[in-house]
Amino acid sequence: MDAAAQRRLDAYFSDIGAILAHPLRRESFAIYAMGLLGEAERKSIEPIAARACPDPARVQAAHQSLQHFITNAHWDDHAVRRYAARYAIAAMAKHTPGPTRRLRDCAGTSPPLLLRHNPANAYSLPRGYFRRPELS
């Protein structure tokens, strides 16, 4: 990863961390996300925790902490997904030439976002792709 990509990733993680607010949630998110983005073959919680924990005696506790973050922690997944969708759409719009198409964001409450047409996918995203069903 080059320096520019590292800066973008750091800024993205920082913004997600601000949404998560609590320091332990931020830490768990960073460990989990870097585990998913890493080069290891297994991407499940247990191996991610094992790679992230320097003390072999604490691996089980690290695994439980990540498991809690993913399954039980009280954080606004809707806000995180909304930020991620907006970030991705903005990046696609910046790097994909061509006409634009309006898509609603995942909340369905903001003004439509722009997505540039990519001839390779010919608008392959279904209508309402970024909307949660319970908000339709």
N, C-alpha and C positions, 0 to 999 in steps of 0.2 A: 504494500500500500504506500503510495507516495505521500508527501507532506500535505498536499492540498486535500487529499482524500481523508487523511488523519484529522485535519482541522474540521472538515465537514462532519465526520463521525463524532468528534468531541463535542461540537456544537449541537448536533442532533441529540446525543446522550444527555447533554446538559439541559436542553429544553424538555426532554422527557422527564429528567430528574426533577425539574421544577414543578412539573405536573404531579409527580408522585409525592413531592414535598418531604416526607419523612426520611431521615438519613438511612435507616435500615432498608427501606423500600428501594431507595436509590442504589444502595450497594447491591442488593439482591438483583435488581434489574440489570446493573452493569455486569455482574458475574454471569447471569443467564444469557444476556445478549451477546457478550463476548464468547461465551461457550458455543452459542449457535453459529456465530460468525467464524469461529476458529477452524483450524484444519483437522481436528480430531474426527475420527470415523463415526463414533457414537455421539449423538446429540441429545440424549435423554438427560434428565436431571441428575441421576446418580453419577455418571461419569463426568459431567460438568462440575459438580460439587467436588469430586475427587481431584480433578485437575486444578481447581481454584484454591483448594485448602492445602497449605504447606505442612500442616501437622496431621499425620496419618491417624492419630487418635481422635481427631476432631472431624473427620470426614463424615461420619454419621450425623453429627449435629449440623454440619454445613448442608448435607442433603435434606434434612428435615426443614431447615430454614428456607431453602429454595423451594421445597415442596409447598410449604406454607405460603410463600409469596405467590406462587402460581395458582394455588387452589383455594386458599382461604383468606388471604390478606384483603383488607378493606381499602381499595384504591379505585379511582374512577377509570375503569378500563375504557369507558366511552370517550372520555377526554383524551386518553392516550391514543386510541384508534383514530379519533378525529384529527389529532395533530399529525399522526403518521400518514394518514390519507392525504391531508393537505400538503404535507412535505413532498410526498411522492408525486402528486399531481403537478405541483410547482416545478419539480425537477424534470418531469416528463415534458411539460410545456416549454421549458427552457431549452431542452436538448432535442426536441423532435420538430422538424420543420413541417409546414403545411397548414391547412385550414384548421380552425379550432372547433371544438364541439363542447357544449355545456353539459356538465355533470353535476348532480347534487352531491354535496359532501356527505360523509357518513352520518351526520346528525340530521340532515334533511331540513335544517332550520336556517342555514346561512344562504346568502345569495349563491347561485350556481358557480362552480369553479370551472376554469377553462382547461381542456385537455386537447392537445394538438393531435390532429389525425395522423396516424402512422399507417401508410399503405400496406404494411406487412400484416397488420391485424384487422384492418378495415372495420374499425369500431367494434371489436369483438367483445367488449364489455357489455353485459346485458343491462337493459334499462333498470335503474334503481340499484345498481351494483354497490354503491357506496352508502346505501340507506339501510339502517337496521329495520327488520320487519316490524318490530313492535312500535316503531315511530311512523309507519306508513299510514 
